[in-house]
Structure formats: C-alpha cells, structure tokens
Amino acid sequence: MVKIYNSDLETNQLKVVEKIEKGCWINMTNPTEQEIKDICKKTKIAEDFVRYSLDYEEKARIDGEEEDGTILFIIDVPIIEKENNTEIYSTMPLGIIVVRDDYFITVSLKSNLVIEYFEKKKLKTLSTYKKSRFLFQIMYSNASHYLTYLKQINKETEIAESILKTSMKNRELLKLLSLEKSLVYFTTSLKSNELVMEKTLRGKILKLYEEDGDILEDAIVENKQAIEMSKIYSDILNGTMDAYASIISNNLNGVMKFLTSITIILAIPTLIASLWGMNVPVPFQHNPYGFIILSLICILVTLIAILLLKKRDLLD
C-alpha cells in the first residue's frame, strides 16, 4: 500500500495527494512488486533501498549514494505481534529514504504506531518538505514509543508476578519468558538506533540546522533513557525468573518429601498385615482378640513413625 502526503506551505496542514510532487512524503507499507517499481522509477532511486527496508532481519544502519544525494536510514521500531492469541512485543526495520531535496519516503513491512502517529496528524509542526526535521521527529517519536511499550511490559510483568504468588501456572511463567525475550529485542534495537542517531548528529550524513539538531539531541536522550529502562526491567525480570525457578524447585522437593513420608507410613501396616497373612505359625493366631491386638500394634507403630518423621521435618 502506498500513500502520498504533502504539507501546505502556509498552514503546514498535512493532506493526502494523488500524484508525487516535490516536497511530498511517500509512505509505503508492505508494497507490492509493481508499487516498488513504480515509486522507484518516478523518484529515480535504486529498488534495493526499498527492498533493504522490507527485510525483517535488516539491522539499523545508514546507507547512501554520494552521486545523487539519496540517503537510506534504517531504524528499528517497536511493534506488537499476535502469536497463538498472545501479544508479543517485538521490533521491525523502518526504512527512511531522503531523496535529495525532492522526496521523503518511509518503507515498512507492517503498519506501526510510529508512522501512524504522523499519518493521524498528531504532530502540529510536521512539514514534509523539511526533510531533516521530519527524520529527527520520526526518531524522537520512535524513542518515545519504546518508552511507552517498556512501561506496558513492566505492568504486564507485575500482573504476572501477582498471579504467580498465589498459583504457579505455566501460562504466567511462559508470559514472563516472552516478556524477557521482548526486552532483549528492545535493548538490541535501541543500541543500534543509538549508533544511527549519533552518526547522524555528527553532521556528515545530513545537513544539520540548529533547530533540527535540538530535536535529534532530544531523540538521543529519549533513546538512552529507553536503553536504561530496558536494562533495568531486563535485570529485574531475570532475577524474578531465577527466584521463581528456585521456588518451583523447592516446592517440588517439598512435595516429593511429603509423598515419600506418606509412602513410609502406609508401608508399616501393609508390612505387618503381610507378615500375619502368611501360611506359617505367627503370634496371636489362636487368640480371639488377635485382630484387635494387631490393629493396635499397627496404629502404635504408625504413630511412632509419624512422630519420628515430623520431628525430622519430613511431614510439613
């Protein structure tokens, strides 16, 4: 899908346009082969720039053609994916192509909140023809969305922990494992994004204006904060998972200990009954109260075994 936007020079109002014109923003979401060819032909850029952005495994980086001034920025953006009716936090590449001073192109495999934020006109100061500023605004918005997702992950972790305190369910443990994996993805992507932003800040890739540079610096600060939060939450989650693993192991040991003690207690009357059930002469076999005597002996020996096991803390 391809959408073309342009900002009014006087009001800065974002509007949808039908044709590609100078200063416009072209947003490509999971484009078809024909759409890729058409856009690349009209904007005179290499198709590889678009295809790089559609590679799910592509890492955050900067690439450019010195001849015509076309620059490709790839950053990782946070997304929520559905897997077996469960929401999983992950990341995917977002390609931003600055085509000389003519066009601004964004390319992604799926719709994401970072681009939707601009499409829904939530930013009043958006100007599609100010390409450096637009790029830095996307980077800032991206870092802010990471912080939002990290807070959501922290809340979900707290909910899972509260459930695990009363009941050790596999579902909640798997949820914590999924969140731990998401934090690893986030940390890796945030560090890659930081390298891209710092390289851009040096001013050798794209011309920096003082006002625009402030936005990029704010984006770097937000990104660093997201990295720190991701590390803290990851450390807490690792500690929590280790603690619950120990608790589960300890509970299992307690259950095994209890079952072993019960087995010993039940074996005592069984042993006595087996001995007196043999076809050999045994005490009390001619006594009319033999059954009562043997029952009392079983109860007595069993009580002694219970007291001994309890004294050794084997029946807690």
VEXDREN-2710 file (C-alpha; in Angstrom, 1 decimal):
% VEXDREN-2710
k/r/px/py/pz
1/MET/0.0/0.0/0.0
2/VAL/1.3/3.4/-0.9
3/LYS/0.0/6.8/0.4
4/ILE/1.3/10.2/-0.6
5/TYR/1.2/13.2/1.7
6/ASN/2.1/16.8/1.4
7/SER/2.2/19.8/3.7
8/ASP/0.6/23.1/2.9
9/LEU/3.4/25.8/2.7
10/GLU/1.3/28.3/4.5
11/THR/-0.7/26.3/7.1
12/ASN/1.6/23.2/7.4
13/GLN/-1.6/21.1/7.3
14/LEU/-0.9/17.5/6.2
15/LYS/-3.1/16.4/3.3
16/VAL/-3.3/13.3/1.0
17/VAL/-2.3/13.9/-2.6
18/GLU/-2.8/11.7/-5.7
19/LYS/0.5/12.4/-7.5
20/ILE/4.1/12.5/-6.5
21/GLU/5.3/16.1/-6.3
22/LYS/8.4/17.8/-4.9
23/GLY/8.5/18.0/-1.1
24/CYS/6.0/15.2/-0.6
25/TRP/6.1/12.3/1.8
26/ILE/5.6/8.8/0.3
27/ASN/4.6/6.1/2.9
28/MET/5.0/2.5/1.7
29/THR/3.5/-0.3/3.8
30/ASN/4.2/-3.8/2.6
31/PRO/4.2/-2.6/-1.0
32/THR/3.7/-4.9/-4.0
33/GLU/6.4/-5.5/-6.6
34/GLN/4.6/-3.2/-9.0
35/GLU/4.3/-0.4/-6.4
36/ILE/8.1/-0.7/-5.7
37/LYS/9.0/-0.4/-9.4
38/ASP/6.6/2.5/-10.0
39/ILE/7.8/4.5/-7.0
40/CYS/11.5/3.9/-7.7
41/LYS/11.0/4.8/-11.3
42/LYS/9.2/8.1/-10.5
43/THR/11.6/9.1/-7.7
44/LYS/14.7/7.8/-9.6
45/ILE/16.1/5.7/-6.7
46/ALA/17.5/2.2/-6.6
47/GLU/15.0/-0.5/-5.8
48/ASP/17.5/-2.0/-3.4
49/PHE/16.8/0.9/-1.0
50/VAL/13.2/-0.2/-0.7
51/ARG/13.9/-3.9/-0.6
52/TYR/16.5/-3.4/2.2
53/SER/13.8/-1.8/4.3
54/LEU/11.5/-4.8/3.7
55/ASP/14.0/-7.3/5.0
56/TYR/12.8/-8.3/8.5
57/GLU/16.3/-9.2/9.6
58/GLU/17.8/-5.9/8.4
59/LYS/19.8/-4.1/11.1
60/ALA/19.7/-0.4/11.8
61/ARG/22.2/1.5/9.7
62/ILE/22.8/4.3/7.2
63/ASP/23.4/3.8/3.5
64/GLY/23.7/6.4/0.8
65/GLU/24.6/7.3/-2.8
66/GLU/27.1/10.1/-2.9
67/GLU/26.4/10.7/-6.6
68/ASP/22.7/11.9/-6.3
69/GLY/22.5/12.6/-2.6
70/THR/19.9/9.8/-1.8
71/ILE/20.4/8.6/1.8
72/LEU/18.8/5.5/3.4
73/PHE/18.2/5.4/7.2
74/ILE/17.1/2.1/8.7
75/ILE/15.9/2.2/12.3
76/ASP/14.2/-0.5/14.4
77/VAL/10.6/0.4/15.6
78/PRO/8.6/-1.4/18.3
79/ILE/5.6/-3.4/17.3
80/ILE/3.1/-5.9/18.9
81/GLU/2.6/-9.2/17.1
82/LYS/-0.1/-11.8/17.7
83/GLU/1.0/-15.4/18.3
84/ASN/-1.4/-18.1/19.5
85/ASN/-3.8/-15.4/20.7
86/THR/-1.0/-13.8/22.7
87/GLU/0.5/-10.4/22.2
88/ILE/4.3/-10.4/21.8
89/TYR/6.4/-7.3/21.8
90/SER/9.0/-7.2/19.0
91/THR/10.8/-4.9/16.6
92/MET/11.0/-4.5/12.9
93/PRO/13.0/-2.3/10.5
94/LEU/11.6/1.0/9.2
95/GLY/13.3/2.5/6.2
96/ILE/13.5/6.2/5.7
97/ILE/14.8/7.4/2.3
98/VAL/15.7/11.0/1.9
99/VAL/15.7/11.5/-1.9
100/ARG/17.9/14.5/-2.5
101/ASP/15.8/17.7/-1.7
102/ASP/12.8/16.3/-3.5
103/TYR/11.1/13.4/-1.7
104/PHE/10.8/11.8/1.7
105/ILE/10.0/8.0/1.6
106/THR/9.2/5.7/4.5
107/VAL/9.1/1.9/4.0
108/SER/7.9/-0.8/6.4
109/LEU/6.6/-4.3/6.3
110/LYS/3.6/-3.6/8.6
111/SER/1.7/-0.6/9.9
112/ASN/3.2/0.7/13.1
113/LEU/2.4/3.3/15.7
114/VAL/5.4/5.5/14.9
115/ILE/4.2/6.2/11.3
116/GLU/0.5/6.2/12.3
117/TYR/1.3/9.0/14.8
118/PHE/2.3/11.3/11.8
119/GLU/-0.4/10.0/9.5
120/LYS/-3.1/10.8/12.0
121/LYS/-1.7/14.4/12.1
122/LYS/-1.0/14.3/15.8
123/LEU/2.1/16.5/15.3
124/LYS/1.2/20.1/14.5
125/THR/4.7/21.1/13.4
126/LEU/5.1/18.4/10.7
127/SER/6.5/19.7/7.4
128/THR/7.1/17.1/4.7
129/TYR/9.4/19.5/2.8
130/LYS/11.7/19.9/5.8
131/LYS/13.3/16.5/5.5
132/SER/16.0/16.7/8.2
133/ARG/13.4/17.8/10.8
134/PHE/10.9/15.2/9.7
135/LEU/13.6/12.5/10.0
136/PHE/14.5/13.6/13.5
137/GLN/10.9/13.9/14.5
138/ILE/10.4/10.2/13.5
139/MET/13.5/9.2/15.5
140/TYR/12.1/11.1/18.6
141/SER/8.7/9.6/18.2
142/ASN/10.2/6.2/17.9
143/ALA/12.2/6.5/21.1
144/SER/9.0/7.8/22.9
145/HIS/7.1/4.7/21.7
146/TYR/9.8/2.4/23.0
147/LEU/9.3/4.1/26.5
148/THR/5.6/3.6/26.2
149/TYR/6.0/-0.1/25.3
150/LEU/8.5/-0.6/28.1
151/LYS/6.0/0.7/30.7
152/GLN/3.4/-1.7/29.3
153/ILE/5.9/-4.6/29.6
154/ASN/6.6/-3.6/33.2
155/LYS/2.9/-3.5/34.1
156/GLU/2.3/-7.0/32.5
157/THR/5.3/-8.3/34.4
158/GLU/3.8/-7.0/37.7
159/ILE/0.4/-8.7/36.9
160/ALA/2.1/-12.0/36.1
161/GLU/4.1/-11.9/39.3
162/SER/1.0/-11.2/41.4
163/ILE/-0.7/-14.2/39.8
164/LEU/2.4/-16.4/40.4
165/LYS/2.4/-15.5/44.1
166/THR/-0.8/-17.5/44.6
167/SER/-0.6/-20.1/41.9
168/MET/2.4/-21.5/39.9
169/LYS/0.8/-21.6/36.4
170/ASN/2.8/-22.4/33.3
171/ARG/0.9/-19.8/31.4
172/GLU/2.2/-17.0/33.6
173/LEU/5.7/-18.4/33.6
174/LEU/5.6/-18.5/29.8
175/LYS/4.3/-14.9/29.8
176/LEU/7.4/-13.8/31.8
177/LEU/9.7/-15.7/29.4
178/SER/8.1/-13.9/26.4
179/LEU/8.5/-10.5/28.1
180/GLU/12.1/-11.3/28.9
181/LYS/12.7/-12.2/25.2
182/SER/11.0/-8.9/24.2
183/LEU/13.3/-6.9/26.4
184/VAL/16.3/-8.5/24.7
185/TYR/14.9/-7.5/21.3
186/PHE/14.3/-3.9/22.6
187/THR/17.7/-3.5/24.1
188/THR/19.5/-4.7/20.9
189/SER/17.4/-2.5/18.7
190/LEU/17.7/0.6/20.9
191/LYS/21.5/0.3/20.9
192/SER/21.5/0.0/17.1
193/ASN/19.3/3.1/16.8
194/GLU/21.6/5.0/19.1
195/LEU/24.5/4.4/16.7
196/VAL/22.4/5.6/13.8
197/MET/21.4/8.8/15.6
198/GLU/24.9/9.6/16.9
199/LYS/26.3/9.1/13.4
200/THR/23.7/11.5/12.1
201/LEU/24.4/14.0/14.8
202/ARG/28.0/14.4/13.7
203/GLY/26.6/16.1/10.6
204/LYS/28.5/14.3/7.9
205/ILE/25.5/12.4/6.6
206/LEU/22.8/15.0/6.5
207/LYS/23.0/18.8/6.8
208/LEU/22.0/19.8/10.4
209/TYR/20.2/23.0/11.2
210/GLU/20.5/24.3/14.8
211/GLU/16.7/24.0/15.5
212/ASP/16.6/20.5/13.9
213/GLY/19.7/19.4/15.8
214/ASP/17.9/20.1/19.1
215/ILE/15.2/17.6/18.1
216/LEU/17.9/15.0/17.3
217/GLU/19.6/15.5/20.6
218/ASP/16.3/15.1/22.4
219/ALA/15.7/11.9/20.5
220/ILE/19.1/10.6/21.6
221/VAL/18.3/11.5/25.2
222/GLU/15.0/9.6/25.0
223/ASN/16.7/6.7/23.4
224/LYS/19.3/6.5/26.1
225/GLN/16.5/6.6/28.7
226/ALA/14.8/3.7/26.9
227/ILE/18.0/1.7/26.9
228/GLU/18.4/2.2/30.7
229/MET/14.8/1.3/31.4
230/SER/15.1/-1.8/29.2
231/LYS/18.3/-2.9/31.0
232/ILE/16.7/-2.3/34.4
233/TYR/13.5/-4.2/33.6
234/SER/15.5/-7.0/32.0
235/ASP/17.7/-7.4/35.1
236/ILE/14.6/-7.4/37.4
237/LEU/12.8/-9.9/35.1
238/ASN/15.9/-12.1/35.1
239/GLY/16.1/-12.0/38.9
240/THR/12.3/-12.8/39.1
241/MET/12.6/-15.7/36.8
242/ASP/15.5/-17.2/38.7
243/ALA/13.6/-16.7/42.0
244/TYR/10.5/-18.4/40.7
245/ALA/12.6/-21.2/39.3
246/SER/14.1/-21.8/42.8
247/ILE/10.7/-21.6/44.4
248/ILE/9.2/-24.1/41.9
249/SER/12.2/-26.4/42.5
250/ASN/11.8/-26.0/46.3
251/ASN/8.1/-26.7/46.2
252/LEU/8.7/-29.8/44.1
253/ASN/11.2/-31.1/46.6
254/GLY/8.7/-30.4/49.4
255/VAL/6.0/-32.4/47.6
256/MET/8.4/-35.3/46.9
257/LYS/9.5/-35.3/50.6
258/PHE/5.9/-35.4/51.7
259/LEU/4.9/-38.2/49.3
260/THR/7.9/-40.2/50.4
261/SER/6.9/-39.9/54.1
262/ILE/3.3/-40.9/53.3
263/THR/4.6/-44.0/51.5
264/ILE/6.7/-45.0/54.5
265/ILE/3.7/-44.5/56.9
266/LEU/1.4/-46.6/54.6
267/ALA/4.1/-49.3/54.2
268/ILE/4.1/-50.1/58.0
269/PRO/0.6/-51.5/58.4
270/THR/0.9/-53.2/55.0
271/LEU/4.1/-54.9/56.2
272/ILE/2.5/-56.1/59.4
273/ALA/-0.6/-57.3/57.6
274/SER/1.6/-59.2/55.1
275/LEU/3.6/-61.0/57.8
276/TRP/0.5/-62.2/59.6
277/GLY/-1.2/-63.2/56.4
278/MET/1.5/-65.9/55.6
279/ASN/0.7/-69.5/55.9
280/VAL/3.1/-70.0/58.9
281/PRO/2.6/-70.0/62.7
282/VAL/2.6/-66.4/64.0
283/PRO/1.8/-64.9/67.4
284/PHE/-1.9/-64.3/68.3
285/GLN/-3.1/-66.7/65.6
286/HIS/-5.2/-68.6/68.1
287/ASN/-6.1/-65.5/70.3
288/PRO/-9.7/-64.4/69.9
289/TYR/-8.6/-60.8/70.2
290/GLY/-5.7/-61.2/67.7
291/PHE/-7.1/-58.9/65.1
292/ILE/-7.7/-56.1/67.6
293/ILE/-4.2/-56.6/69.1
294/LEU/-2.6/-56.5/65.6
295/SER/-4.6/-53.4/64.7
296/LEU/-3.5/-51.6/67.8
297/ILE/0.2/-52.6/67.1
298/CYS/-0.2/-51.2/63.5
299/ILE/-1.7/-47.9/64.9
300/LEU/1.0/-47.6/67.6
301/VAL/3.9/-48.3/65.2
302/THR/2.4/-45.9/62.6
303/LEU/2.1/-43.1/65.2
304/ILE/5.7/-43.6/66.3
305/ALA/6.7/-43.4/62.6
306/ILE/4.7/-40.2/62.1
307/LEU/6.2/-38.6/65.2
308/LEU/9.8/-39.5/64.1
309/LEU/9.1/-38.1/60.5
310/LYS/7.5/-35.0/61.9
311/LYS/10.5/-34.5/64.3
312/ARG/12.8/-34.5/61.2
313/ASP/10.5/-32.0/59.4
314/LEU/9.6/-34.6/56.7
315/LEU/5.8/-34.1/57.0
316/ASP/5.5/-30.3/56.7
END
